[in-house]
Amino acid sequence: MSKKILFMGTPDYATKIFEEILNSSYTIVGLFTQPDKPVGRKQLITAPHIKQFCLNNNLTFPIFQPEKLRGNPEAKKQIEDLNPDFIIVAAYGQILPREILDIAPCINLHASLLPKYRGASPIQESLLNDDEFTGVTSMLMEEGLDSGDILGLQYLKITSDMEVSEAFSKLSEIAAKLTITTLDNFENIKPKKQNNSLVSFCKKIKKEYGEVDFTSAKKLYLKYKAYSYWPGVFLHEGLKLRDITLLENFSENKEGEILDFDETGLTIGCLKGSLKIKTLQSPSKKAVSSSDYIRGQRLQRRDILI
């Protein structure tokens, strides 16, 4: 008889793992995900990515969307009634309380090489810090934040031009495979304690984190790689910078100096280094090519982009 899985997850990273379990020998008996939320300027009530996947594919098992798990006896009873053999958690968005952790082994698929980058934004943090590698850790959950014993690790090399969307995609594929490997070998895995001397944390990303300046081309580019999906990178005045390439990180220039521009993009100088920017977007306006923006603003070489 196949093992029964209760899955807890919310964004597309979780959906990929969820889909892998669906196509395996394991049986999903229910899904916990975050409540539907208003999204965009029109504040349309939108289902989490994983719930929408279930609706699109006419999946019939129960879906639960509690506002909170802690101190929620109804949610606890719902899980107990499902009688899962394992609870698989991936980017769910809530910390599981002890009364749920005790129901069945809870395995989290965290998108970092723990104990590095415990918390909400490990993929972005690895890009911000220009790490050579990132990866996924499967771990037994406990009451602390991503502090449980390690069951398995899988590495991903970060290429020089890898942006956050590509990293998310590759890591979700790695996490999906690692989930099945962990479940298949669970009885024979000896959990490994995390090295507390190497612990680091990352926070939930706020919109203001995307503000940049032209002091360091490398730092700006790393922010772009980490935040290109959301919130993007933008100057203090609100001008959004898109489709960015790091040219070099050693030249000395005026901050924001227009070094060159043509149909392929805008070359901009930083106090250290230079960048190529293909697309710009003024506040409340459509994105345009950098060359069109420069012409529209009547800017010339050696002017300062503001």
Number of C-alpha atoms within 10 A of each C-alpha: 6 10 13 18 23 21 27 27 26 23 17 18 23 24 25 22 25 25 14 17 21 13 9 11 14 18 17 23 18 20 23 21 26 22 17 15 11 12 11 8 6 7 9 11 12 14 18 19 18 24 25 13 17 17 11 9 9 9 11 10 10 12 16 16 16 13 12 14 17 15 10 14 12 11 18 16 12 13 21 13 9 15 16 21 17 18 24 29 28 27 21 18 16 16 17 19 16 12 14 20 17 10 16 17 17 22 26 27 28 26 32 26 22 27 21 21 24 20 19 19 18 25 23 25 24 25 26 19 12 18 13 12 14 24 24 27 27 29 26 21 24 20 13 10 14 25 20 22 21 23 22 20 20 17 15 16 12 18 13 13 13 14 22 22 17 13 24 16 14 14 24 24 16 22 28 22 16 21 23 17 13 18 18 13 10 13 8 8 13 11 14 13 13 17 12 11 7 10 13 13 15 16 12 8 15 9 11 12 14 21 19 20 16 23 19 20 26 22 20 24 25 23 23 29 27 28 23 21 12 15 17 20 27 23 15 13 10 14 19 20 21 21 15 21 19 19 16 14 17 14 12 14 18 17 20 21 21 22 19 15 19 13 10 13 22 24 23 26 30 24 19 19 22 31 25 24 21 21 20 25 18 15 12 8 9 8 16 15 19 25 21 15 17 20 11 9 10 9 14 15 15 14 13 15 18 10
